Amino acid sequence: SHYGVPKESVTIIKEGKLSEGEESELTLYNNFMNEYSQKNIQDEKVYQEISEFVDIDSLIEHFVIGVYLGTADWPGHNDGVWRYKGDKIDNNPFSDGRWRYISYDFDYTMGYVFSRFGGGGQRGQWGQQKEGYEQDNLQGLGKRKNVPTVLFLPLLNNKEFRNKYVLRFCDYVNGVFNLERIDSLIDDYKDNYIDKLAEGKVRWKGSEYDNEKEAFANFKTSYLKNFEDIRKFFANRPKYALEHMKNYLHLDGNLQEITIVKKGKGKIKINSITPEFKDGKWVGQYYSNIPITIIAISSENSKFKGWNGASDSKEETITLDVNKATEITAEFE
């Protein structure tokens, strides 16, 4: 329903097993993943064939999220893939028949890990005695032989795919998992959902206590601590996750700060995100030597006038090489 496609024409594979659809679909998917993981990923024709089979952006986001959040019971568990195999629907890109990825069940993330992966909340899923935010999850992926990891890792050797992954990773750090945004979400949960969360835990674990009142109080206290642990994870995670990515992918650039100033009404899109501007300014970090794309979006009551600073272009869409600290201003009238 979210993607506007009829469910009877959808195949869903979860944790490597067919959930919806025909068995031949599972065979088709697995055979492709394993076959193309052995091909020359840097060959333009091979990469194009992969792009026609899976939604590359979806695959990238799936691994950005899992790696950045430090998901302990993933990949191969709590993940899936789906595709629509019916007739193409006008103006619906999700009806193109490509496979797209599903991420769910984020209980063992954000610093909280399975004891069987090393023990305790402070020990990482690969047996490293570290804080959760210090875990190098890209290195850990090499221990997984499941689909689609077997194809994702070779794809990182393709320059176009690697650059897309790096840019999307930075987009998530700068936008989706921005600390101010996370703090706001945590405060919202504490203000509006803490009692419901504790009540839910009482339903499943209340029998461990003498009475529901005691159970409720203990679970509420536990959730309040969890929120602060999550806040701590997101405050510290960028430093480690970005460095891990640089080392794993052997990036020859460095993190550079980009400042975008917005004068007048309108919006700015940076690669895949449209961030909120505070007092007309936004600051993010990207690796040098990988160009970023910035788009000025006019609003109903404003028109884009041009860029100043790192670019003096009048074009709405520009590409910037961030090889040093950069400031650019978008003017709307």
C-alpha positions in Angstrom: 0.0 0.0 0.0 2.9 2.4 0.7 4.4 1.9 -2.8 1.0 1.8 -4.6 1.3 -1.7 -6.0 -1.2 -4.5 -5.7 -0.1 -7.1 -3.1 -1.0 -10.1 -5.2 1.7 -9.2 -7.6 4.5 -8.7 -5.0 7.2 -11.2 -4.1 8.7 -10.8 -0.6 11.8 -12.7 0.6 12.6 -12.4 4.4 15.8 -13.7 6.0 16.6 -15.7 2.8 13.2 -17.5 2.8 10.2 -16.9 0.6 7.5 -15.0 2.4 5.1 -14.1 -0.5 5.2 -15.1 -4.1 6.4 -18.1 -6.1 9.4 -20.3 -5.3 10.9 -19.6 -8.7 11.3 -15.9 -7.6 13.5 -17.0 -4.7 15.7 -19.1 -7.1 15.9 -16.2 -9.6 17.1 -13.8 -6.9 19.6 -16.0 -5.2 21.1 -17.2 -8.5 21.5 -13.7 -9.7 23.2 -12.5 -6.5 25.6 -15.4 -6.4 26.4 -15.3 -10.2 27.0 -11.6 -10.4 29.1 -11.6 -7.2 31.7 -13.5 -9.2 31.7 -11.2 -12.3 33.8 -8.2 -13.0 31.9 -5.5 -11.1 34.0 -2.8 -12.7 32.7 -3.7 -16.2 30.2 -1.1 -17.2 27.9 -3.6 -18.8 27.9 -5.9 -15.7 27.1 -2.9 -13.4 24.3 -1.8 -15.7 22.8 -5.3 -15.6 22.9 -5.3 -11.8 21.3 -1.8 -11.8 18.4 -3.2 -13.9 17.9 -6.1 -11.5 18.1 -4.3 -8.1 17.4 -0.7 -7.1 21.0 0.4 -6.4 19.8 3.3 -4.1 17.8 0.9 -2.1 20.7 -1.6 -1.7 23.0 1.3 -0.7 20.6 2.7 1.9 20.1 -0.8 3.4 23.8 -1.1 4.1 24.2 2.5 5.2 21.5 2.0 7.8 22.8 -1.4 9.0 26.4 -0.4 9.2 25.9 3.0 10.8 23.4 1.8 13.4 25.7 -1.1 14.3 22.9 -3.7 13.8 24.2 -6.8 15.6 21.7 -9.4 14.2 22.2 -8.4 10.6 22.7 -9.0 7.6 21.0 -12.3 7.0 18.5 -11.7 9.8 15.9 -9.0 10.2 16.3 -8.1 6.5 14.4 -8.8 3.3 13.9 -7.9 -0.3 10.8 -7.4 -2.4 9.7 -6.7 -6.0 6.6 -6.0 -8.0 6.2 -8.4 -10.9 2.9 -7.1 -12.4 2.3 -4.8 -15.3 4.1 -1.4 -15.1 1.9 1.3 -13.5 2.1 4.8 -15.0 4.0 7.4 -12.9 5.0 4.7 -10.4 8.7 4.0 -10.3 8.2 1.2 -7.8 6.4 -0.9 -10.4 9.6 -1.3 -12.5 10.2 -4.9 -11.4 13.5 -4.3 -9.6 14.3 -5.8 -6.2 14.2 -3.4 -3.2 15.4 -4.0 0.3 13.7 -4.2 3.6 15.2 -3.3 7.0 13.3 -4.0 10.2 13.5 -5.0 13.9 16.1 -2.5 15.2 16.2 -3.7 18.8 19.9 -4.8 18.7 21.2 -1.5 17.3 22.6 1.8 18.5 25.1 0.2 20.9 22.9 -2.6 22.2 24.1 -6.0 21.0 23.5 -9.7 21.3 25.4 -11.4 24.1 26.1 -14.3 21.8 28.0 -11.9 19.6 30.5 -11.1 22.4 28.4 -10.3 25.5 26.9 -7.3 27.1 25.9 -3.8 25.9 29.6 -2.7 26.0 31.0 -5.5 23.9 30.7 -5.4 20.1 29.1 -7.9 17.9 32.4 -9.1 16.5 33.9 -9.8 20.0 35.6 -6.4 20.4 35.6 -5.0 23.9 34.4 -1.5 22.8 31.6 0.9 23.2 28.8 0.3 20.7 29.5 3.5 18.8 33.2 2.4 18.2 32.3 -0.8 16.4 33.7 -1.2 12.9 30.7 -2.8 11.2 32.1 -2.6 7.7 35.0 -4.9 8.7 32.4 -7.2 10.3 30.5 -7.6 7.0 33.4 -9.7 5.6 32.4 -12.4 8.1 29.0 -12.7 6.4 28.5 -14.9 3.4 24.7 -14.3 3.0 22.8 -12.7 0.2 23.0 -9.7 -0.6 26.3 -9.2 1.2 28.1 -11.4 -1.3 27.2 -8.9 -4.0 27.4 -5.7 -1.9 31.1 -6.1 -0.9 32.3 -6.6 -4.5 30.2 -3.7 -5.7 32.3 -1.4 -3.4 35.1 -2.0 -5.9 33.0 -0.2 -8.6 33.9 3.5 -8.4 30.4 4.7 -9.3 28.8 2.5 -6.6 31.5 3.3 -4.0 31.1 7.0 -4.5 27.3 6.7 -4.2 27.7 4.7 -1.0 30.1 7.3 0.5 27.8 10.2 -0.4 24.7 8.5 1.0 26.5 7.5 4.1 27.5 11.2 4.7 24.0 12.3 3.8 22.6 10.1 6.6 25.2 11.4 9.1 24.5 15.0 8.1 20.7 14.7 7.7 18.8 11.6 8.7 20.9 10.9 11.8 21.8 14.5 12.6 22.2 14.8 16.3 19.8 17.7 16.6 17.1 15.7 14.8 17.8 12.6 17.0 17.6 14.7 20.2 14.3 16.1 19.1 12.9 12.6 18.4 14.2 11.3 21.7 12.6 14.2 23.6 9.3 13.5 21.7 9.4 9.8 22.7 10.2 10.7 26.4 7.4 13.3 26.5 4.7 11.3 24.7 5.4 7.6 24.6 7.4 6.6 27.7 4.4 5.4 29.7 3.1 3.4 26.7 6.5 1.8 26.2 6.7 0.8 29.9 3.1 -0.6 29.7 4.0 -2.7 26.7 7.0 -4.1 28.6 4.8 -4.9 31.6 2.5 -6.9 29.3 5.4 -9.2 28.3 7.7 -9.1 31.3 5.5 -8.0 34.2 5.4 -11.5 35.7 9.0 -11.1 36.7 8.0 -8.6 39.4 5.8 -8.8 42.5 3.2 -6.4 41.1 2.5 -4.3 38.0 3.2 -1.0 39.7 6.7 -2.1 40.6 7.2 -3.5 37.1 6.0 -0.3 35.5 8.3 1.9 37.5 11.3 -0.3 36.8 10.6 -0.5 33.0 10.1 3.2 32.8 13.4 3.9 34.5 15.1 1.4 32.1 13.7 3.1 29.1 14.8 6.5 30.3 18.3 5.2 30.6 18.0 3.6 27.1 17.1 7.0 25.6 20.3 8.5 27.1 22.4 5.6 25.8 20.9 6.2 22.3 21.7 9.9 22.6 25.3 9.0 23.5 25.6 6.6 20.6 24.5 9.2 18.0 26.7 11.9 19.6 29.8 9.7 19.2 29.0 7.5 16.2 30.0 9.9 13.3 33.6 10.2 14.4 34.1 6.4 14.3 31.8 5.3 11.5 33.2 7.9 9.0 36.8 6.9 9.8 35.9 3.2 9.5 34.5 3.9 6.0 37.5 5.9 4.9 39.9 3.1 6.0 37.8 0.2 4.6 37.3 1.8 1.2 40.8 3.3 1.1 39.5 6.8 0.4 42.3 9.2 -0.4 40.3 12.3 0.5 39.6 13.9 3.9 36.5 15.1 5.6 35.8 18.7 4.6 33.2 21.0 6.1 30.7 22.6 3.8 28.5 25.6 4.9 25.4 26.5 2.9 23.7 29.9 3.6 20.2 30.4 2.4 18.9 33.9 1.8 15.2 34.1 1.1 12.5 31.4 1.0 13.2 28.2 -0.8 14.8 24.8 -0.1 18.2 23.3 -0.7 18.7 19.6 -1.6 22.2 18.1 -0.9 22.5 14.8 -2.8 19.6 12.8 -1.3 18.6 15.0 1.7 16.7 18.3 2.1 17.9 19.4 5.5 16.4 22.0 7.8 18.3 25.3 8.0 18.9 26.9 11.3 19.0 30.7 11.1 19.5 30.4 7.4 22.6 28.2 7.7 23.4 24.5 7.4 26.8 22.8 8.0 27.8 19.3 6.9 30.8 17.1 6.2 31.8 15.3 3.1 34.9 13.6 1.8 37.0 15.5 -0.6 37.5 14.1 -4.2 33.9 12.9 -4.3 31.7 15.7 -5.8 28.4 16.6 -4.2 25.3 17.8 -5.9 23.4 20.8 -4.6 19.9 21.8 -5.9 18.1 25.1 -5.1 14.4 24.5 -5.0 12.2 27.5 -5.5 9.0 27.8 -3.5 5.5 29.1 -4.5 6.4 32.6 -3.4 10.1 32.7 -4.3 12.4 32.3 -7.3 16.0 31.1 -7.2 18.4 34.0 -8.1 21.8 32.4 -8.1 24.8 31.1 -6.0 27.6 33.1 -4.4 30.8 32.0 -2.8 32.2 28.6 -3.9 30.1 29.0 -7.1 28.6 32.0 -9.0 26.4 29.8 -11.1 22.8 30.8 -11.9 21.9 27.2 -12.5 19.6 25.6 -9.9 21.7 22.4 -9.9 25.4 22.5 -9.3 28.2 20.1 -8.6 31.0 20.9 -6.1 34.3 19.4 -5.5 34.8 19.8 -1.7 38.6 19.8 -1.6 38.7 22.3 1.2 36.4 24.0 3.7 33.7 25.5 1.5 30.9 28.1 1.9 28.3 28.8 -0.6 25.2 31.0 -0.5 21.9 30.5 -2.3 19.8 33.6 -3.0 16.1 33.5 -3.5 13.9 36.5 -4.5 
